[in-house]
Amino acid sequence: MPYPLLFSPQSLGPINLKNRAIVSSLTRASATQDGLVTPLMKSYYTDYAQGGWGMIATEATYIDQQYSQGYSYQPGIANQRQADSWAEVVEAVHAQGTPIYMQLFHAGSVNQGNHWVSESIAPSAVRPKSVQVSRYRGNNEPFQMPRVMTQHEIDEVIVSFAEAARRAISIGFDGVEIHGANGYLPDQFLTTYTNQRTDRYNGDVMARLRFHLELLNAVRAAIPGKLLGVRISQTKVTDLEYSWPGQVEDAQVIFSEIAKTDVDFIHVAAHHGVNPVFGTSKSLSGLAKEYSGLPIIANGKLHEPLSAESALKNGEGDFVSIGKGALADPHWPNKLLAGRVPIEFVPDMISPLATLENYYDWRSRTSGSDQ
Ligand SMILES: Cc1cc2nc3c(=O)[nH]c(=O)nc-3n(C[C@H](O)[C@H](O)[C@H](O)COP(=O)(O)O)c2cc1C
C-alpha cells in the first residue's frame, strides 16, 4: 500500500472515513444568482465522490439572506429552496459511499458580491486590506467600508448559523464546518486590526475569540450528535502576512478554548501546512493538535503525497485537506492508489474566473481530461 497512513481508515466524530484525504473547501462561484446549486455543480461534486476521497468539504456556503454572501454566484443554505437544491448533491455523493460536510460562511467586510443587500457589516468599520478579487468577478477596487454590527445583529448572525446548520443536516449533509478562517466574519473578530470594539468581543485574545465560541456552542446545540468542526487560520485572503500577535500564547488560548466547546475537529488553513511557526518546531496544525487534543485536519501544499504522509506521521494532523491539488485532479486519491501521477494544478484552471465553466473549458482544451 503506497502512503499507508494517508490511505488508512480513521473515524472523525460520528463518521468513518476510508482514508485521511479530504477535499478542502473551494469556492467556485458557479451557483445561480440567487444561490441555488446547478446541475454542473452536482456533477463536479460527484466527480470528487468517485475519486476516492475520504470526505468532501463543500465550498463556502452563505447562511442568511442578509449580509453573509460575499461573492456573486456563491451558493447559499439560507432558505429551503437553496437547501433543497443541495439535496441532489448529497444524494449523488452518498451514492458513491463518500461523506460530505458543508462549510458555513459569513463574509463580513470581505463582501464583493451580494444578491440580497448592498451594505456590508463587520465587527468594526475597517475596510479589508487588498482589493476585490477578479477571479470571483471582483473589480480590483477596494472593498466598501462596512457598518459596525450591533449586539442584536451579532445575536441574529449566530442564530442564522445555527439555522443554516440545521437545514444542512436536514437534507442529508454529514456535518458542518464553521468558516472561522481566512479573514471572513468570525476571523474579523479574532484579528486585532479588524476588531476595534469596546464591548465584550474585544480586549484580550479570549474576548476576540468569543464570537467563534458563541457560534460553535449555538451550532452544536442545533445539530446534536452530528459532525461539527471549525476552520482557523492566521492569514487572510486579503492579508497574507498577518500572524497572531501573542504567538504561541494566542495559539494555546485559541485551540484550548475551542476544545472546550463540543466540536469534533479543527481544520487549520495555512499556505505551507507543515512549516514551523512562532519559532517552535511545530506547524500551526501541530500546535492545534497539542493544545486542543482534538482531531486536526492539516492543510496547505500537502498535495505531494509524501508531504501528506509525513505530516500525518509527524503528528501535524490526523487528516489532510487538499485544495488546489483536488481542484486540479478530482481523482487524486484513486490515481495515487493506482500508482499514477495526478494532474498538477496550473493557474489557468481558475483564470480568468475560478468558475466551473472556466475549469471544464480548460479541461476540454488540454490533456487535463485524462480521467
Ligand atoms: C479557487 C480556490 C477557492 C477556495 N475557496 C475556499 C473556500 O470556499 N473556503 C475555504 O476555507 N478555503 C478556500 N480556499 C482555500 C483552500 O481550501 C486551501 O486552504 C488552500 O488552497 C491551501 O491548500 P492547498 O495548498 O492544498 O491548495 C480556496 C482556494 C482556492 C484556490
The ligand as an ORCA input file, in Angstrom:
! r2SCAN-3c Opt
* xyz 0 1
  C     -10.103     28.510     -6.022
  C      -9.998     28.425     -4.528
  C     -11.148     28.560     -3.758
  C     -11.080     28.472     -2.351
  N     -12.237     28.551     -1.617
  C     -12.207     28.349     -0.280
  C     -13.398     28.288      0.489
  O     -14.521     28.375     -0.029
  N     -13.277     28.088      1.844
  C     -12.052     27.930      2.441
  O     -11.998     27.735      3.662
  N     -10.912     27.958      1.730
  C     -10.958     28.141      0.395
  N      -9.789     28.100     -0.331
  C      -8.546     27.729      0.348
  C      -8.329     26.222      0.214
  O      -9.356     25.489      0.861
  C      -6.970     25.798      0.807
  O      -6.937     26.121      2.175
  C      -5.787     26.480      0.103
  O      -5.923     26.381     -1.299
  C      -4.463     25.857      0.545
  O      -4.471     24.459      0.328
  P      -3.719     23.803     -0.969
  O      -2.279     24.195     -0.872
  O      -3.952     22.332     -0.847
  O      -4.383     24.399     -2.179
  C      -9.843     28.232     -1.723
  C      -8.689     28.102     -2.513
  C      -8.751     28.194     -3.885
  C      -7.502     28.008     -4.708
*
